[in-house]
Amino acid sequence: MFQQLRQNWKSGITVSIVSIPLALALAITSGATPTQGIITAFWAGLLSAFLGGSNFNIVGPTGALAGILITYSLTHGYQILPIVAIISGLLIMIAYIFHLDKYIIFIPRSVVHGFTLGVACIIGLGQLDNMLGMPTLPKTESLLQNTLITLQHIGQAHWGIFFLFVLCTLFILLWNKKFQKIPGAAVAAFGSILAMLILPVFGYGHTLVTLGDKYPAIQATLFENPFSQFHINVFLTKELWILASATAIIAILETLLSGQIADTMTGTKFNRRKEVFGLSVANIGSGLMGGIPATAALARTALNIRSGATNRASAIVNALCIGGITIFMIQFFAMLPMVVIASILVVVAIGMIERKHFIHLIENEKTAFLLSLVVAIIVVLEDPIIGILIGTVIALLIFVNKISYGQTEVLLWKDGNMTEALLKNDFLKKEVIDSDIVVYKISGTLTYINMPAHLEAVQKIKHNKYVILSLRHSFYADIDGIDYLGEIIELLKRHNGKVLLAGINKEIEKLIYKEPFYQKKLVEGKIYKRTSEAIKEIT
């Protein structure tokens, strides 16, 4: 362990310098207090580093969760967020115990990136008041209403502060492009704090609202009682459980995605199961200490790797440094201007937008791109949770629709030789079919979804001596699919000579032996292991 600390202390300190301003900023974006952000970064980061399955993931407050938490915290108060973290952690533990995390892969990447795009918009629009120098405007639970309130008071904007916001944002973006090992967010944060300390010495005053001005209760602590304003009725609200469930799902998804990206960057392999367990304990621990829900942060994990991390010791050092700096230097962070926090968050939002992914979708799958946009719009206009649910349902419907076409391959044989190999659509377009053997392949599944399309397609197969139904690439069948297979065989038998079956796995074969179409001898002879064996025997 000592050897690992020697190799990873530099990367750990580097990440901590970035994690502190991000923890403060992202906690504010989540509707929490800055203190809750620091507590989360320390405890969630430390527990996941010890118990997780990745050597590189950095766990803490993130923008992905901020978009979900902000609406609830505005309506129910920031005090409820630790309870959300505890329940989310318990739900993640249930997912770990019952292996439910594997089902989260059913949420397509296009939906995830649409959700992330929507959350990025929420974060950016949520900083309008800070970037325009109006941080005291009232807040509602509606993002659009908050945006309208800001625009209605645009006459009160301080354009000098907005100019400072633009300069700070451009500085962070350009710095990140040139110097990737020390992110511009940390440089901007510490530079602005230093400026706030030095300028008064030279007689220069300022009108900038600082973190301490907006949150005077910020303090050097790593624990707040999460149950100070707790009431048992909180657990009885449906909204809380829906929020905690969505938080758990996003946390697992983001953490596993971050681990996969880290593996790609390092050529290693992380333990998915152990990482989910560590994430569960991290959220429970964060909540018990007064923090908010946490997940792995992609940008901080990438920075950890670029800074030379080789082991989880880097994440441990990161958490310990966050704790130490918080205890001894929190009064300096209270001087961080809100306009600089706005710049940091806008850069975070920009970084959340997966431009390469969207370009890839536009070039290759426009339907998935449109789905991403729909999800993003719902996330912004309605609710992030609803956006994910609707997006996932639409994606599944699109998937089912594609399967329902029953695409397959049809082989035509004449005089002992194969003359053509056609996809189903090309076969249906063919006006004249000159063959004496037709091999019709059914791939994938035999279900109520795709078998009706196959039943329609085989109506074109007529006047052949033999028709071979090849199920070599079929791996699953339900009772409806087997019933449809019986109808297909009866139809083929009516218009052709003999019908043979080939390439059936044992599970499907068990079902077929019980069916009337087999008992009635509609299928001639034995069921062949391979299509080639059937053709060899009949030619």
C-alpha positions as CSV (number, residue, x, y, z in Angstrom):
1,M,0.0,0.0,0.0
2,F,2.9,2.4,0.8
3,Q,4.4,1.7,-2.6
4,Q,1.1,2.4,-4.3
5,L,0.8,5.7,-2.3
6,R,4.3,6.7,-3.5
7,Q,3.3,6.1,-7.1
8,N,-0.1,7.8,-6.9
9,W,0.0,10.7,-4.5
10,K,0.7,13.3,-7.2
11,S,-2.3,12.2,-9.3
12,G,-4.5,12.1,-6.2
13,I,-3.6,15.7,-5.2
14,T,-4.1,16.9,-8.8
15,V,-7.6,15.4,-8.9
16,S,-8.5,16.9,-5.4
17,I,-7.6,20.4,-6.6
18,V,-10.2,20.0,-9.3
19,S,-12.7,18.0,-7.2
20,I,-13.2,20.7,-4.5
21,P,-14.5,23.6,-6.7
22,L,-16.5,21.0,-8.7
23,A,-18.0,19.5,-5.6
24,L,-19.0,23.0,-4.4
25,A,-20.4,24.0,-7.8
26,L,-22.3,20.7,-8.5
27,A,-23.8,20.6,-5.0
28,I,-25.2,24.1,-5.6
29,T,-26.6,22.9,-9.0
30,S,-28.2,20.0,-7.3
31,G,-30.0,22.4,-4.9
32,A,-27.7,21.3,-2.0
33,T,-25.4,23.4,0.1
34,P,-21.7,23.7,-0.7
35,T,-20.9,21.8,2.6
36,Q,-23.0,18.9,1.4
37,G,-20.9,18.8,-1.8
38,I,-17.7,18.6,0.1
39,I,-19.1,15.9,2.5
40,T,-20.1,13.9,-0.6
41,A,-16.8,14.2,-2.4
42,F,-14.9,13.1,0.8
43,W,-17.0,10.2,2.0
44,A,-18.4,8.8,-1.3
45,G,-14.9,9.2,-2.8
46,L,-13.2,7.5,0.1
47,L,-15.6,4.6,0.5
48,S,-15.8,3.8,-3.2
49,A,-12.0,3.9,-3.5
50,F,-11.6,1.3,-0.7
51,L,-14.6,-1.0,-1.7
52,G,-15.1,-0.4,-5.4
53,G,-13.9,-2.6,-8.3
54,S,-12.1,0.1,-10.4
55,N,-8.6,1.3,-9.8
56,F,-9.4,4.7,-11.5
57,N,-13.0,5.8,-10.9
58,I,-13.4,9.0,-8.9
59,V,-16.8,9.1,-7.2
60,G,-18.5,12.3,-6.1
61,P,-21.2,14.8,-7.0
62,T,-21.9,14.9,-10.8
63,G,-23.9,16.9,-13.3
64,A,-25.8,13.8,-14.4
65,L,-27.4,13.5,-10.9
66,A,-27.7,17.3,-10.5
67,G,-30.3,17.5,-13.2
68,I,-32.5,14.9,-11.3
69,L,-32.0,16.3,-7.8
70,I,-32.5,20.0,-8.4
71,T,-36.3,20.0,-8.9
72,Y,-36.9,17.8,-5.8
73,S,-34.7,19.9,-3.6
74,L,-36.4,23.1,-4.6
75,T,-39.8,21.7,-3.6
76,H,-38.8,19.7,-0.6
77,G,-35.6,21.4,0.7
78,Y,-31.9,20.5,0.5
79,Q,-32.3,18.7,3.9
80,I,-34.0,15.7,2.2
81,L,-31.1,15.0,-0.2
82,P,-29.1,12.9,2.3
83,I,-32.2,10.7,2.7
84,V,-32.3,10.3,-1.1
85,A,-28.6,9.3,-1.0
86,I,-29.3,6.6,1.6
87,I,-32.3,5.2,-0.2
88,S,-30.5,5.2,-3.5
89,G,-27.6,3.4,-1.9
90,L,-29.9,0.7,-0.5
91,L,-31.6,0.3,-3.9
92,I,-28.1,-0.1,-5.6
93,M,-27.4,-2.7,-3.0
94,I,-30.6,-4.6,-3.9
95,A,-29.5,-4.3,-7.6
96,Y,-26.1,-5.8,-6.5
97,I,-27.6,-8.6,-4.6
98,F,-30.0,-9.7,-7.3
99,H,-27.7,-8.9,-10.2
100,L,-30.2,-6.3,-11.5
101,D,-27.4,-4.0,-12.7
102,K,-27.1,-6.1,-15.8
103,Y,-30.5,-5.0,-17.0
104,I,-29.5,-1.3,-17.1
105,I,-27.7,-2.1,-20.4
106,F,-31.2,-2.2,-21.9
107,I,-31.1,1.7,-21.7
108,P,-29.6,2.5,-25.2
109,R,-26.7,4.9,-25.4
110,S,-28.7,7.2,-27.6
111,V,-31.2,7.7,-24.6
112,V,-28.3,8.1,-22.2
113,H,-26.6,10.8,-24.3
114,G,-30.0,12.5,-24.9
115,F,-30.5,12.6,-21.1
116,T,-26.9,14.0,-20.6
117,L,-27.6,16.6,-23.3
118,G,-30.8,17.7,-21.5
119,V,-29.0,17.8,-18.1
120,A,-26.2,19.9,-19.7
121,C,-28.9,22.4,-20.8
122,I,-30.4,22.4,-17.3
123,I,-27.0,23.1,-15.8
124,G,-26.2,25.9,-18.3
125,L,-29.7,27.6,-18.0
126,G,-29.5,27.3,-14.3
127,Q,-26.5,29.6,-14.2
128,L,-28.1,32.5,-16.1
129,D,-28.7,34.5,-12.9
130,N,-25.1,34.0,-11.7
131,M,-23.5,34.8,-15.1
132,L,-25.6,38.0,-15.4
133,G,-24.9,39.1,-11.9
134,M,-28.4,38.5,-10.4
135,P,-27.9,35.6,-8.0
136,T,-30.7,36.7,-5.6
137,L,-33.6,36.1,-8.0
138,P,-36.3,33.8,-6.6
139,K,-36.3,30.1,-7.7
140,T,-39.2,27.9,-8.6
141,E,-39.2,24.1,-9.4
142,S,-39.6,24.9,-13.1
143,L,-36.5,25.5,-15.2
144,L,-38.4,27.3,-17.9
145,Q,-40.1,29.5,-15.3
146,N,-36.7,30.3,-13.7
147,T,-35.3,31.2,-17.1
148,L,-38.3,33.5,-17.9
149,I,-37.9,35.2,-14.5
150,T,-34.2,35.9,-15.3
151,L,-35.1,37.2,-18.8
152,Q,-37.9,39.4,-17.3
153,H,-35.2,41.0,-15.0
154,I,-32.7,41.4,-17.8
155,G,-32.7,45.1,-17.2
156,Q,-31.0,44.5,-13.8
157,A,-28.2,42.6,-15.3
158,H,-24.6,43.6,-14.6
159,W,-22.9,43.4,-18.0
160,G,-19.5,43.8,-16.5
161,I,-20.0,40.6,-14.5
162,F,-21.3,38.9,-17.7
163,F,-18.1,40.0,-19.5
164,L,-16.1,38.5,-16.6
165,F,-18.1,35.3,-17.0
166,V,-17.3,35.2,-20.8
167,L,-13.6,35.8,-20.1
168,C,-13.4,33.2,-17.4
169,T,-15.3,30.6,-19.5
170,L,-13.0,31.1,-22.5
171,F,-10.0,30.9,-20.2
172,I,-11.1,27.5,-18.8
173,L,-11.8,26.2,-22.3
174,L,-8.5,27.3,-23.8
175,W,-6.5,26.2,-20.7
176,N,-8.1,22.7,-20.9
177,K,-7.2,22.5,-24.6
178,K,-3.5,23.5,-24.0
179,F,-2.8,22.1,-20.5
180,Q,-4.8,18.9,-19.8
181,K,-3.0,17.7,-16.7
182,I,-4.2,20.7,-14.6
183,P,-7.8,21.6,-15.6
184,G,-8.7,25.3,-16.0
185,A,-11.5,25.0,-13.5
186,A,-9.0,24.6,-10.7
187,V,-6.8,27.4,-12.0
188,A,-9.8,29.8,-12.4
189,A,-11.1,28.9,-8.9
190,F,-7.8,29.4,-7.1
191,G,-6.9,32.4,-9.2
192,S,-10.2,34.2,-8.4
193,I,-9.9,33.4,-4.7
194,L,-6.4,34.9,-4.8
195,A,-7.6,38.0,-6.6
196,M,-10.4,38.4,-4.0
197,L,-7.7,38.3,-1.3
198,I,-5.2,40.7,-3.0
199,L,-7.4,43.4,-4.5
200,P,-8.6,44.9,-1.2
201,V,-5.0,45.2,-0.1
202,F,-4.4,47.6,-3.0
203,G,-7.6,49.5,-2.3
204,Y,-9.7,47.9,-5.0
205,G,-13.3,47.0,-3.9
206,H,-15.6,44.6,-5.6
207,T,-19.3,44.0,-6.0
208,L,-19.1,40.3,-6.8
209,V,-21.3,38.0,-4.9
210,T,-19.2,35.2,-3.4
211,L,-20.0,31.7,-2.2
212,G,-19.9,32.9,1.4
213,D,-22.3,35.7,0.6
214,K,-24.9,33.3,-0.8
215,Y,-24.2,30.5,1.6
216,P,-23.1,32.1,4.9
217,A,-23.6,28.7,6.7
218,I,-20.7,27.1,4.8
219,Q,-18.4,25.5,7.4
220,A,-15.3,23.3,7.8
221,T,-17.0,20.0,8.6
222,L,-17.2,16.5,7.1
223,F,-20.4,15.6,8.9
224,E,-23.9,17.0,9.2
225,N,-26.8,15.2,10.9
226,P,-29.0,14.0,8.0
227,F,-31.9,13.3,10.4
228,S,-32.0,16.8,12.0
229,Q,-35.3,17.7,10.2
230,F,-36.3,14.1,9.5
231,H,-39.9,12.9,9.7
232,I,-41.0,9.3,9.1
233,N,-43.6,10.5,6.6
234,V,-40.8,11.3,4.2
235,F,-40.5,7.5,3.4
236,L,-44.2,7.3,2.5
237,T,-44.0,9.7,-0.4
238,K,-44.1,8.2,-3.9
239,E,-42.0,11.0,-5.3
240,L,-39.1,10.2,-3.0
241,W,-39.0,6.6,-4.1
242,I,-39.3,7.5,-7.8
243,L,-36.4,10.0,-7.4
244,A,-34.3,7.5,-5.5
245,S,-34.9,4.8,-8.1
246,A,-33.9,7.1,-11.0
247,T,-30.9,8.3,-9.0
248,A,-29.8,4.7,-8.4
249,I,-30.2,3.8,-12.1
250,I,-28.3,6.8,-13.4
251,A,-25.6,6.3,-10.7
252,I,-25.0,2.7,-11.7
253,L,-25.1,3.5,-15.4
254,E,-22.6,6.4,-15.1
255,T,-20.3,4.5,-12.8
256,L,-20.1,1.4,-15.1
257,L,-19.7,3.7,-18.2
258,S,-16.9,5.5,-16.4
259,G,-15.2,2.3,-15.5
260,Q,-15.4,1.0,-19.1
261,I,-13.9,4.3,-20.4
262,A,-11.1,4.0,-17.8
263,D,-10.4,0.4,-19.0
264,T,-10.2,1.6,-22.6
265,M,-7.7,4.3,-21.6
266,T,-5.5,2.0,-19.5
267,G,-6.0,-1.4,-21.1
268,T,-7.2,-2.9,-17.8
269,K,-10.3,-4.7,-16.6
270,F,-12.4,-3.5,-13.7
271,N,-14.7,-5.6,-11.5
272,R,-18.3,-4.6,-12.4
273,R,-19.9,-6.4,-9.5
274,K,-17.5,-5.0,-6.9
275,E,-17.9,-1.5,-8.3
276,V,-21.6,-1.6,-7.9
277,F,-21.2,-2.8,-4.3
278,G,-18.7,0.1,-3.7
279,L,-21.1,2.6,-5.2
280,S,-23.9,1.4,-2.9
281,V,-21.8,1.8,0.2
282,A,-20.5,5.1,-1.0
283,N,-24.1,6.5,-1.4
284,I,-25.2,5.1,2.0
285,G,-22.2,6.5,3.7
286,S,-22.5,9.9,2.0
287,G,-26.1,10.1,3.1
288,L,-25.4,9.1,6.7
289,M,-22.7,11.8,6.9
290,G,-25.1,14.4,5.5
291,G,-24.0,14.3,1.9
292,I,-26.0,13.9,-1.4
293,P,-26.1,11.1,-4.0
294,A,-22.9,10.4,-5.9
295,T,-21.7,8.5,-8.9
296,A,-18.4,8.2,-10.8
297,A,-17.4,11.3,-12.6
298,L,-16.1,10.7,-16.2
299,A,-14.0,13.9,-16.4
300,R,-12.4,13.5,-13.0
301,T,-11.7,9.8,-13.7
302,A,-10.1,10.7,-17.0
303,L,-8.0,13.4,-15.3
304,N,-7.0,10.9,-12.7
305,I,-5.6,8.6,-15.4
306,R,-3.9,11.4,-17.3
307,S,-2.2,12.5,-14.1
308,G,-0.5,9.2,-13.8
309,A,-2.7,7.1,-11.6
310,T,-2.0,3.4,-11.6
311,N,-4.0,2.3,-8.5
312,R,-7.0,3.1,-6.3
313,A,-4.5,4.7,-4.0
314,S,-4.9,7.8,-6.1
315,A,-8.6,8.0,-5.3
316,I,-7.9,7.5,-1.6
317,V,-5.4,10.4,-1.7
318,N,-7.9,12.5,-3.6
319,A,-10.5,12.0,-0.9
320,L,-8.1,12.6,2.0
321,C,-6.8,15.8,0.4
322,I,-10.4,17.0,-0.1
323,G,-11.0,16.4,3.6
324,G,-7.8,18.1,4.7
325,I,-8.2,21.2,2.5
326,T,-11.8,21.6,3.6
327,I,-11.0,21.5,7.3
328,F,-8.1,24.0,7.1
329,M,-9.0,26.2,4.1
330,I,-12.8,26.4,3.7
331,Q,-12.8,30.1,4.7
332,F,-10.8,30.8,1.5
333,F,-13.3,28.9,-0.7
334,A,-16.1,31.0,0.8
335,M,-14.5,33.9,-1.2
336,L,-15.0,32.1,-4.5
337,P,-17.2,34.4,-6.8
338,M,-20.5,33.0,-8.0
339,V,-19.7,34.2,-11.5
340,V,-16.6,31.9,-11.5
341,I,-18.8,29.0,-10.3
342,A,-21.1,29.7,-13.2
343,S,-18.2,29.5,-15.6
344,I,-17.0,26.2,-14.1
345,L,-20.5,24.7,-14.4
346,V,-21.0,26.0,-18.0
347,V,-17.7,24.3,-18.9
348,V,-18.9,21.1,-17.2
349,A,-22.2,21.3,-19.2
350,I,-20.3,21.8,-22.4
351,G,-18.1,18.8,-21.6
352,M,-21.2,16.6,-21.0
353,I,-22.3,17.0,-24.6
354,E,-21.0,14.0,-26.5
355,R,-20.4,15.7,-29.9
356,K,-18.5,12.8,-31.4
357,H,-21.4,10.5,-30.5
358,F,-24.0,12.8,-32.0
359,I,-22.0,13.2,-35.2
360,H,-21.7,9.4,-35.4
361,L,-25.5,9.1,-35.1
362,I,-26.2,11.8,-37.7
363,E,-23.9,10.0,-40.1
364,N,-25.1,6.4,-39.4
365,E,-28.4,6.3,-37.6
366,K,-30.6,9.4,-37.8
367,T,-33.4,7.7,-36.0
368,A,-31.3,7.3,-32.9
369,F,-30.1,10.9,-33.2
370,L,-33.7,12.1,-33.3
371,L,-34.5,9.9,-30.2
372,S,-31.6,11.6,-28.4
373,L,-33.1,15.0,-29.2
374,V,-36.5,14.0,-28.1
375,V,-35.1,12.7,-24.7
376,A,-33.2,15.9,-24.3
377,I,-36.2,18.1,-24.9
378,I,-38.4,16.1,-22.5
379,V,-35.6,16.3,-19.9
380,V,-35.5,20.1,-20.2
381,L,-39.2,20.8,-20.6
382,E,-40.7,18.1,-18.3
383,D,-38.5,16.0,-16.1
384,P,-35.2,14.0,-16.4
385,I,-36.8,10.9,-15.0
386,I,-39.7,11.0,-17.5
387,G,-37.2,11.7,-20.3
388,I,-35.3,8.5,-19.5
389,L,-38.5,6.4,-19.2
390,I,-40.1,7.7,-22.4
391,G,-36.8,7.4,-24.3
392,T,-36.3,3.8,-23.2
393,V,-39.8,2.9,-24.2
394,I,-39.5,4.5,-27.6
395,A,-36.1,2.8,-28.1
396,L,-37.6,-0.6,-27.3
397,L,-40.5,0.0,-29.7
398,I,-38.0,0.9,-32.5
399,F,-36.1,-2.2,-31.7
400,V,-39.2,-4.4,-31.7
401,N,-40.3,-2.8,-35.0
402,K,-37.0,-3.7,-36.6
403,I,-37.2,-7.3,-35.4
404,S,-40.8,-7.5,-36.6
405,Y,-39.7,-7.3,-40.3
406,G,-38.2,-10.8,-39.9
407,Q,-35.2,-10.2,-42.1
408,T,-33.6,-13.4,-43.3
409,E,-31.8,-15.2,-46.1
410,V,-33.4,-17.4,-48.8
411,L,-31.3,-19.9,-50.9
412,L,-32.6,-21.1,-54.3
413,W,-31.4,-24.4,-55.7
414,K,-31.8,-25.8,-59.2
415,D,-30.6,-29.2,-60.5
416,G,-28.4,-29.8,-57.5
417,N,-26.7,-26.4,-57.5
418,M,-27.4,-23.2,-55.5
419,T,-28.3,-20.5,-58.0
420,E,-29.1,-17.6,-55.8
421,A,-28.8,-16.3,-52.1
422,L,-31.2,-13.5,-51.5
423,L,-32.2,-11.4,-48.5
424,K,-35.9,-11.7,-47.7
425,N,-36.8,-8.3,-49.2
426,D,-35.0,-9.1,-52.5
427,F,-36.7,-12.5,-52.6
428,L,-40.1,-10.9,-52.2
429,K,-39.3,-8.5,-55.1
430,K,-38.3,-11.3,-57.4
431,E,-41.1,-11.9,-60.0
432,V,-40.0,-15.3,-61.3
433,I,-38.6,-18.0,-59.0
434,D,-37.1,-20.9,-60.9
435,S,-36.0,-23.5,-58.4
436,D,-36.7,-27.0,-57.1
437,I,-35.3,-26.6,-53.6
438,V,-35.8,-23.5,-51.4
439,V,-33.9,-23.0,-48.2
440,Y,-35.7,-20.5,-46.0
441,K,-33.7,-19.5,-42.9
442,I,-35.2,-18.1,-39.7
443,S,-32.6,-16.5,-37.5
444,G,-32.7,-15.1,-34.0
445,T,-36.0,-15.8,-32.3
446,L,-39.3,-17.5,-33.1
447,T,-41.8,-15.2,-31.3
448,Y,-45.0,-13.4,-31.9
449,I,-43.0,-10.3,-32.9
450,N,-41.2,-11.6,-36.0
451,M,-43.0,-14.8,-37.1
452,P,-46.0,-13.1,-38.7
453,A,-43.5,-11.5,-41.2
454,H,-42.1,-14.9,-42.0
455,L,-45.6,-16.3,-42.4
456,E,-46.3,-13.6,-45.0
457,A,-43.0,-14.1,-46.8
458,V,-43.4,-17.9,-47.3
459,Q,-46.6,-17.4,-49.3
460,K,-44.4,-16.6,-52.2
461,I,-42.8,-20.1,-52.1
462,K,-44.7,-22.3,-54.4
463,H,-44.3,-25.3,-56.8
464,N,-41.0,-26.6,-55.3
465,K,-40.1,-30.2,-54.8
466,Y,-38.5,-29.5,-51.4
467,V,-38.6,-26.6,-48.9
468,I,-36.0,-26.7,-46.1
469,L,-36.7,-24.5,-43.1
470,S,-33.3,-23.8,-41.5
471,L,-33.4,-22.8,-37.8
472,R,-29.7,-23.2,-37.3
473,H,-29.3,-19.6,-36.1
474,S,-32.5,-19.5,-34.0
475,F,-31.8,-19.6,-30.3
476,Y,-35.1,-19.0,-28.7
477,A,-38.8,-19.7,-29.2
478,D,-42.0,-19.0,-27.4
479,I,-45.3,-20.8,-27.7
480,D,-46.7,-18.2,-30.2
481,G,-43.6,-18.6,-32.3
482,I,-44.0,-22.4,-32.4
483,D,-47.6,-22.0,-33.4
484,Y,-46.6,-19.7,-36.2
485,L,-44.0,-22.2,-37.3
486,G,-46.8,-24.8,-37.6
487,E,-48.9,-22.4,-39.8
488,I,-45.8,-21.8,-42.0
489,I,-45.2,-25.5,-42.4
490,E,-48.9,-26.2,-43.3
491,L,-48.9,-23.3,-45.8
492,L,-45.6,-24.6,-47.4
493,K,-47.0,-28.2,-47.5
494,R,-50.1,-27.0,-49.3
495,H,-48.2,-25.3,-52.2
496,N,-45.0,-27.4,-52.4
497,G,-43.8,-31.0,-52.3
498,K,-41.9,-32.0,-49.1
499,V,-41.1,-29.8,-46.1
500,L,-37.9,-30.5,-44.1
501,L,-36.5,-29.0,-40.9
502,A,-32.7,-28.5,-40.3
503,G,-30.4,-27.1,-37.8
504,I,-32.6,-27.0,-34.7
505,N,-31.1,-26.7,-31.2
506,K,-32.2,-29.0,-28.4
507,E,-34.5,-26.5,-26.6
508,I,-36.5,-25.7,-29.7
509,E,-36.5,-29.4,-30.8
510,K,-38.3,-30.3,-27.5
511,L,-41.1,-27.9,-28.3
512,I,-41.5,-29.1,-31.9
513,Y,-41.9,-32.8,-31.0
514,K,-45.1,-31.9,-29.1
515,E,-46.7,-29.9,-31.9
516,P,-49.5,-31.1,-34.1
517,F,-47.6,-30.3,-37.3
518,Y,-44.9,-32.8,-36.4
519,Q,-47.4,-35.4,-35.2
520,K,-49.4,-35.1,-38.4
521,K,-46.2,-35.9,-40.4
522,L,-46.3,-32.5,-42.2
523,V,-42.6,-32.5,-41.8
524,E,-41.1,-35.5,-43.8
525,G,-38.5,-37.7,-42.3
526,K,-36.1,-36.8,-39.5
527,I,-35.0,-33.3,-38.4
528,Y,-31.5,-32.8,-40.0
529,K,-28.7,-31.4,-37.9
530,R,-27.4,-29.3,-40.9
531,T,-29.0,-27.9,-44.0
532,S,-26.1,-29.4,-46.0
533,E,-27.1,-32.9,-44.8
534,A,-30.7,-32.4,-45.9
535,I,-29.6,-31.2,-49.4
536,K,-27.1,-34.0,-49.8
537,E,-29.8,-36.6,-49.0
538,I,-32.4,-35.2,-51.4
539,T,-30.2,-34.4,-54.4
